[in-house]
C-alpha cells in the first residue's frame, strides 16, 4: 500500500486522512480480525497516539506489522514501537544488554616465559621424532 497523497494542509484533515489510511491498511493486512478487535473506527486512545506520528512513522509501523509475521493484530504499544525502531521495550532492553556485554575487557596476555617455551618445543620435537 502506498502512502496517501494528502490533499490539504489543514492539520485536522491531515490527521483524519492518516488515521483513515492506517485503519484501511491494517484492515487489509489483518482482515476482519482488525475490525473485530478495534471496530471500523479507532477509539480515542488510538487517535490521540496516531496524531503524534508522522506519515513516515505510520508507514514504517505498517511495514513492521507485515514483516513481524504475527497473525495477531498489534496492540497500541506494539504498533507504536513498530513506528519507532521496530523494537518493543523488552527487545530494546535485551539489545542494550547484548551490546553492553560486548564492551567487557579481556584479561591481559601473560608475559612470555622462555623456560615454558623451551620445554614445549622440546616436547613437540620429541613427538615428531617418534618418541613418547
N, CA, C and O of each residue as an XYZ file, in Angstrom:
528
protein
N       0.853     -1.169      0.000
C       0.000      0.000      0.000
C       0.898      1.232      0.000
O       1.822      1.331      0.807
N       0.631      2.155     -0.891
C       1.421      3.379     -0.979
C       0.952      4.398      0.039
O      -0.184      4.355      0.511
N       1.852      5.318      0.370
C       1.484      6.407      1.276
C       0.396      7.240      0.623
O       0.390      7.406     -0.597
N      -0.517      7.760      1.417
C      -1.597      8.557      0.830
C      -1.081      9.908      0.342
O      -0.111     10.453      0.870
N      -1.749     10.425     -0.669
C      -1.478     11.791     -1.113
C      -2.405     12.685     -0.311
O      -3.627     12.566     -0.389
N      -1.808     13.579      0.459
C      -2.609     14.457      1.306
C      -3.044     15.660      0.487
O      -2.222     16.354     -0.111
N      -4.330     15.890      0.471
C      -4.910     16.936     -0.370
C      -5.165     18.227      0.384
O      -5.958     19.054     -0.066
N      -4.522     18.414      1.501
C      -4.803     19.586      2.306
C      -3.607     19.906      3.196
O      -2.737     19.063      3.413
N      -3.577     21.098      3.692
C      -2.560     21.467      4.677
C      -3.195     21.669      6.042
O      -2.498     21.936      7.021
N      -4.511     21.542      6.112
C      -5.236     21.661      7.365
C      -4.853     20.485      8.269
O      -5.044     19.327      7.897
N      -4.323     20.779      9.433
C      -3.807     19.753     10.337
C      -4.865     18.721     10.697
O      -4.574     17.525     10.710
N      -6.057     19.146     10.983
C      -7.119     18.214     11.366
C      -7.445     17.281     10.215
O      -7.631     16.081     10.420
N      -7.517     17.819      9.008
C      -7.811     16.980      7.843
C      -6.668     16.015      7.564
O      -6.901     14.865      7.192
N      -5.428     16.480      7.744
C      -4.270     15.605      7.557
C      -4.336     14.459      8.558
O      -4.160     13.299      8.186
N      -4.588     14.777      9.826
C      -4.713     13.744     10.859
C      -5.792     12.737     10.489
O      -5.585     11.528     10.592
N      -6.937     13.236     10.059
C      -8.048     12.358      9.695
C      -7.679     11.452      8.520
O      -8.041     10.276      8.498
N      -6.952     12.011      7.539
C      -6.538     11.207      6.386
C      -5.532     10.133      6.797
O      -5.598      9.002      6.316
N      -4.604     10.486      7.686
C      -3.625      9.497      8.143
C      -4.282      8.398      8.970
O      -3.930      7.225      8.845
N      -5.224      8.774      9.804
C      -5.951      7.791     10.611
C      -6.741      6.852      9.701
O      -6.729      5.636      9.888
N      -7.422      7.424      8.722
C      -8.182      6.594      7.779
C      -7.250      5.680      6.988
O      -7.583      4.521      6.738
N      -6.084      6.196      6.594
C      -5.093      5.403      5.863
C      -4.624      4.223      6.722
O      -4.577      3.086      6.255
N      -4.278      4.507      7.980
C      -3.815      3.451      8.876
C      -4.897      2.391      9.067
O      -4.624      1.195      8.958
N      -6.111      2.825      9.348
C      -7.187      1.872      9.619
C      -7.458      1.007      8.397
O      -7.693     -0.195      8.517
N      -7.426      1.623      7.228
C      -7.653      0.890      5.986
C      -6.526     -0.115      5.733
O      -6.785     -1.263      5.370
N      -5.287      0.315      5.923
C      -4.141     -0.564      5.697
C      -4.172     -1.756      6.651
O      -3.924     -2.891      6.241
N      -4.472     -1.500      7.905
C      -4.484     -2.577      8.890
C      -5.632     -3.556      8.611
O      -5.486     -4.760      8.819
N      -6.759     -3.043      8.146
C      -7.884     -3.916      7.787
C      -7.505     -4.782      6.585
O      -7.922     -5.937      6.502
N      -6.722     -4.239      5.659
C      -6.268     -5.038      4.509
C      -5.294     -6.125      4.957
O      -5.342     -7.248      4.455
N      -4.422     -5.797      5.888
C      -3.412     -6.759      6.348
C      -4.047     -7.857      7.193
O      -3.797     -9.041      6.965
N      -4.868     -7.468      8.168
C      -5.393     -8.422      9.145
C      -6.831     -8.852      8.881
O      -7.352     -9.727      9.573
N      -7.472     -8.251      7.896
C      -8.838     -8.628      7.562
C      -9.822     -8.335      8.689
O      -9.689     -7.348      9.413
N     -10.805     -9.209      8.817
C     -11.858     -8.972      9.806
C     -11.330     -9.029     11.240
O     -11.965     -8.509     12.157
N     -10.182     -9.654     11.430
C      -9.605     -9.702     12.783
C      -9.354     -8.279     13.297
O      -9.550     -8.002     14.480
N      -8.920     -7.380     12.408
C      -8.655     -5.986     12.802
C      -9.947     -5.296     13.226
O     -10.015     -4.709     14.305
N     -10.973     -5.367     12.377
C     -12.224     -4.665     12.697
C     -12.966     -5.336     13.850
O     -13.662     -4.661     14.608
N     -12.828     -6.655     13.993
C     -13.447     -7.325     15.145
C     -12.789     -6.871     16.445
O     -13.455     -6.733     17.471
N     -11.491     -6.642     16.397
C     -10.755     -6.235     17.587
C     -10.946     -4.752     17.900
O     -11.147     -4.372     19.054
N     -10.881     -3.915     16.853
C     -10.866     -2.458     17.073
C     -12.039     -1.702     16.465
O     -12.115     -0.483     16.621
N     -12.928     -2.357     15.800
C     -14.103     -1.788     15.134
C     -13.717     -1.031     13.866
O     -12.549     -0.987     13.479
N     -14.695     -0.453     13.246
C     -14.484      0.250     11.974
C     -13.770      1.585     12.150
O     -13.166      2.099     11.209
N     -13.840      2.141     13.343
C     -13.214      3.431     13.623
C     -12.318      3.310     14.851
O     -12.651      2.578     15.783
N     -11.191      4.012     14.868
C     -10.305      3.930     16.025
C     -10.905      4.587     17.259
O     -11.687      5.533     17.161
N     -10.525      4.067     18.425
C     -11.004      4.690     19.651
C     -10.158      5.930     19.959
O      -9.182      6.207     19.262
N     -10.527      6.658     20.984
C      -9.879      7.933     21.307
C      -8.387      7.771     21.604
O      -7.589      8.636     21.243
N      -8.004      6.671     22.260
C      -6.591      6.452     22.593
C      -5.747      6.273     21.335
O      -4.673      6.859     21.207
N      -6.248      5.453     20.407
C      -5.529      5.268     19.143
C      -5.414      6.605     18.405
O      -4.339      6.955     17.917
N      -6.499      7.335     18.325
C      -6.488      8.627     17.618
C      -5.453      9.564     18.228
O      -4.674     10.186     17.506
N      -5.443      9.664     19.535
C      -4.509     10.559     20.216
C      -3.058     10.182     19.892
O      -2.229     11.057     19.640
N      -2.757      8.889     19.899
C      -1.389      8.441     19.640
C      -1.018      8.557     18.165
O       0.111      8.924     17.842
N      -1.937      8.256     17.281
C      -1.665      8.351     15.838
C      -1.360      9.797     15.458
O      -0.513     10.051     14.602
N      -2.044     10.733     16.086
C      -1.819     12.153     15.774
C      -0.409     12.610     16.118
O       0.046     13.631     15.602
N       0.290     11.878     16.976
C       1.659     12.231     17.351
C       2.680     11.716     16.329
O       3.853     12.084     16.382
N       2.232     10.866     15.402
C       3.134     10.231     14.456
C       3.168     10.969     13.119
O       2.215     11.648     12.738
N       4.280     10.819     12.430
C       4.389     11.358     11.074
C       3.886     10.302     10.089
O       3.683      9.145     10.456
N       3.692     10.707      8.858
C       3.255      9.786      7.822
C       4.303      8.678      7.636
O       3.953      7.512      7.457
N       5.576      9.048      7.681
C       6.650      8.070      7.511
C       6.647      7.064      8.663
O       6.833      5.868      8.438
N       6.439      7.532      9.880
C       6.390      6.628     11.037
C       5.218      5.661     10.924
O       5.356      4.479     11.237
N       4.078      6.151     10.484
C       2.909      5.283     10.312
C       3.199      4.230      9.254
O       2.894      3.052      9.441
N       3.787      4.657      8.141
C       4.138      3.701      7.085
C       5.128      2.659      7.592
O       5.029      1.482      7.246
N       6.081      3.093      8.412
C       7.051      2.161      8.982
C       6.357      1.175      9.906
O       6.661     -0.018      9.886
N       5.430      1.663     10.710
C       4.681      0.783     11.603
C       3.893     -0.261     10.842
O       3.850     -1.425     11.241
N       3.270      0.145      9.753
C       2.506     -0.789      8.919
C       3.452     -1.826      8.317
O       3.147     -3.019      8.318
N       4.584     -1.381      7.810
C       5.558     -2.298      7.217
C       6.079     -3.296      8.245
O       6.244     -4.478      7.942
N       6.338     -2.816      9.464
C       6.814     -3.710     10.518
C       5.749     -4.744     10.894
O       6.081     -5.882     11.226
N       4.485     -4.356     10.844
C       3.408     -5.318     11.101
C       3.470     -6.441     10.060
O       3.331     -7.618     10.393
N       3.677     -6.066      8.819
C       3.768     -7.068      7.747
C       4.975     -7.977      7.969
O       4.881     -9.195      7.817
N       6.103     -7.378      8.328
C       7.334     -8.142      8.479
C       7.364     -8.985      9.753
O       8.137     -9.938      9.843
N       6.537     -8.647     10.728
C       6.563     -9.372     12.003
C       6.166    -10.829     11.839
O       6.604    -11.684     12.608
N       5.349    -11.111     10.855
C       4.890    -12.478     10.650
C       3.848    -12.920     11.657
O       3.406    -14.069     11.634
N       3.455    -12.020     12.537
C       2.474    -12.378     13.552
C       1.071    -12.400     12.948
O       0.689    -11.470     12.237
N       0.309    -13.443     13.222
C      -1.062    -13.478     12.726
C      -2.018    -12.648     13.588
O      -3.193    -12.496     13.256
N      -1.501    -12.117     14.692
C      -2.343    -11.371     15.621
C      -2.215     -9.873     15.389
O      -1.144     -9.371     15.048
N      -3.320     -9.175     15.578
C      -3.277     -7.721     15.429
C      -2.443     -7.122     16.552
O      -2.498     -7.596     17.687
N      -1.671     -6.085     16.243
C      -0.845     -5.497     17.299
C      -1.674     -4.652     18.249
O      -2.657     -4.033     17.843
N      -1.288     -4.627     19.482
C      -1.866     -3.703     20.456
C      -1.227     -2.344     20.206
O      -0.207     -2.257     19.523
N      -1.798     -1.312     20.736
C      -1.303      0.041     20.522
C       0.172      0.197     20.902
O       0.933      0.738     20.100
N       0.617     -0.251     22.085
C       2.041     -0.083     22.418
C       2.974     -0.785     21.431
O       4.046     -0.276     21.103
N       2.555     -1.948     20.969
C       3.376     -2.671     20.000
C       3.438     -1.913     18.680
O       4.509     -1.803     18.083
N       2.313     -1.392     18.220
C       2.312     -0.632     16.969
C       3.182      0.620     17.098
O       3.917      0.962     16.172
N       3.100      1.297     18.233
C       3.930      2.488     18.433
C       5.415      2.131     18.421
O       6.233      2.891     17.902
N       5.763      0.984     18.988
C       7.160      0.535     18.937
C       7.573      0.271     17.499
O       8.689      0.605     17.101
N       6.681     -0.324     16.715
C       6.976     -0.570     15.300
C       7.196      0.740     14.541
O       7.955      0.782     13.572
N       6.542      1.786     14.977
C       6.686      3.082     14.302
C       8.029      3.737     14.615
O       8.473      4.624     13.886
N       8.669      3.306     15.686
C       9.988      3.840     16.040
C      11.056      3.013     15.358
O      11.165      3.021     14.132
N      11.840      2.305     16.139
C      12.908      1.484     15.574
C      12.463      0.047     15.344
O      13.267     -0.802     14.958
N      11.196     -0.225     15.578
C      10.679     -1.560     15.327
C      10.839     -2.522     16.481
O      10.474     -3.692     16.363
N      11.373     -2.061     17.581
C      11.585     -2.932     18.725
C      10.650     -2.563     19.869
O      10.338     -1.393     20.090
N      10.221     -3.574     20.577
C       9.452     -3.309     21.776
C      10.422     -2.905     22.887
O      11.636     -3.030     22.727
N       9.900     -2.429     23.990
C      10.747     -2.010     25.119
C      11.605     -3.176     25.599
O      12.780     -2.992     25.916
N      11.034     -4.356     25.652
C      11.771     -5.530     26.113
C      12.891     -5.884     25.142
O      14.002     -6.206     25.563
N      12.598     -5.824     23.825
C      13.621     -6.134     22.831
C      14.756     -5.108     22.869
O      15.926     -5.453     22.703
N      14.396     -3.857     23.088
C      15.406     -2.797     23.169
C      16.310     -3.010     24.387
O      17.521     -2.805     24.308
N      15.712     -3.424     25.520
C      16.494     -3.691     26.728
C      17.423     -4.887     26.510
O      18.578     -4.865     26.936
N      16.920     -5.918     25.854
C      17.743     -7.085     25.557
C      18.916     -6.705     24.661
O      20.051     -7.120     24.896
N      18.632     -5.916     23.637
C      19.687     -5.469     22.721
C      20.743     -4.649     23.475
O      21.940     -4.804     23.235
N      20.302     -3.792     24.372
C      21.248     -2.975     25.147
C      22.137     -3.859     26.014
O      23.332     -3.599     26.147
N      21.554     -4.907     26.605
C      22.347     -5.819     27.425
C      23.375     -6.572     26.582
O      24.510     -6.780     27.010
N      22.968     -6.973     25.390
C      23.904     -7.672     24.496
C      25.050     -6.758     24.095
O      26.210     -7.170     24.078
N      24.713     -5.512     23.770
C      25.750     -4.558     23.376
C      26.661     -4.229     24.547
O      27.864     -4.047     24.362
N      26.109     -4.150     25.741
C      26.929     -3.875     26.926
C      27.886     -5.025     27.184
O      29.005     -4.807     27.646
N      27.461     -6.246     26.890
C      28.318     -7.408     27.070
C      29.510     -7.403     26.142
O      30.543     -7.995     26.457
N      29.385     -6.738     24.991
C      30.487     -6.666     24.038
C      31.573     -5.701     24.485
O      32.660     -5.681     23.908
N      31.291     -4.911     25.495
C      32.250     -3.913     25.943
C      33.144     -4.436     27.069
O      33.981     -3.699     27.590
N      32.968     -5.700     27.443
C      33.806     -6.227     28.515
C      35.243     -6.339     28.029
O      35.491     -6.610     26.855
N      36.171     -6.134     28.925
C      37.583     -6.167     28.568
C      38.134     -7.565     28.802
O      37.781     -8.241     29.768
N      39.007     -7.978     27.894
C      39.647     -9.274     28.029
C      40.779     -9.180     29.050
O      41.313     -8.101     29.307
N      41.126    -10.307     29.615
C      42.263    -10.340     30.535
C      43.533    -10.041     29.747
O      43.623    -10.382     28.568
N      44.502     -9.415     30.379
C      45.747     -9.129     29.653
C      46.503    -10.423     29.354
O      46.423    -11.400     30.099
N      47.235    -10.399     28.246
C      48.048    -11.554     27.882
C      49.152    -11.726     28.912
O      49.759    -10.748     29.348
N      49.412    -12.968     29.298
C      50.516    -13.161     30.233
C      51.857    -12.906     29.527
O      51.974    -13.074     28.313
N      52.831    -12.508     30.289
C      54.170    -12.280     29.725
C      54.758    -13.616     29.299
O      54.577    -14.620     29.988
N      55.462    -13.640     28.166
C      56.050    -14.904     27.714
C      57.112    -15.407     28.696
O      57.877    -14.624     29.259
N      57.142    -16.712     28.884
C      58.127    -17.339     29.774
C      59.041    -18.209     28.907
O      58.597    -19.234     28.391
N      60.305    -17.820     28.739
C      61.214    -18.568     27.865
C      61.381    -20.039     28.271
O      61.553    -20.894     27.403
N      61.335    -20.339     29.539
C      61.517    -21.731     30.006
C      60.347    -22.600     29.565
O      60.553    -23.732     29.128
N      59.102    -22.081     29.673
C      57.919    -22.836     29.241
C      57.990    -23.058     27.732
O      57.655    -24.140     27.250
N      58.422    -22.046     26.987
C      58.542    -22.152     25.531
C      59.554    -23.255     25.165
O      59.263    -24.092     24.311
N      60.741    -23.263     25.804
C      61.778    -24.264     25.503
C      61.269    -25.676     25.822
O      61.518    -26.613     25.063
N      60.568    -25.821     26.927
C      60.038    -27.132     27.321
C      58.999    -27.614     26.301
O      58.999    -28.786     25.924
N      58.119    -26.720     25.859
C      57.087    -27.088     24.896
C      57.700    -27.457     23.550
O      57.262    -28.421     22.922
N      58.700    -26.712     23.096
C      59.353    -27.003     21.817
C      60.079    -28.346     21.892
O      60.030    -29.134     20.948
N      60.740    -28.602     22.995
C      61.436    -29.895     23.177
C      60.436    -31.048     23.134
O      60.708    -32.079     22.518
N      59.278    -30.884     23.784
C      58.262    -31.939     23.797
C      57.711    -32.175     22.390
O      57.461    -33.319     22.011
N      57.522    -31.121     21.625
C      56.995    -31.258     20.254
C      58.035    -31.967     19.392
O      57.692    -32.876     18.637
N      59.319    -31.560     19.496
C      60.382    -32.211     18.701
C      60.460    -33.688     19.033
O      60.613    -34.514     18.134
N      60.356    -34.035     20.311
C      60.414    -35.421     20.733
C      59.267    -36.227     20.111
O      59.466    -37.352     19.653
N      58.041    -35.627     20.099
C      56.892    -36.310     19.496
C      57.072    -36.477     17.994
O      56.693    -37.507     17.437
N      57.644    -35.480     17.335
C      57.856    -35.556     15.892
C      58.898    -36.604     15.515
O      58.821    -37.183     14.432
N      59.859    -36.855     16.382
C      60.897    -37.860     16.141
C      60.418    -39.267     16.471
O      61.141    -40.249     16.300
N      59.184    -39.335     16.947
C      58.605    -40.650     17.239
C      58.756    -41.075     18.664
O      58.473    -42.227     18.990
N      59.183    -40.208     19.516
C      59.328    -40.545     20.924
C      58.009    -40.373     21.664
O      57.074    -39.755     21.155
N      57.949    -40.904     22.824
C      56.727    -40.753     23.608
C      56.947    -39.974     24.859
O      56.009    -39.762     25.627
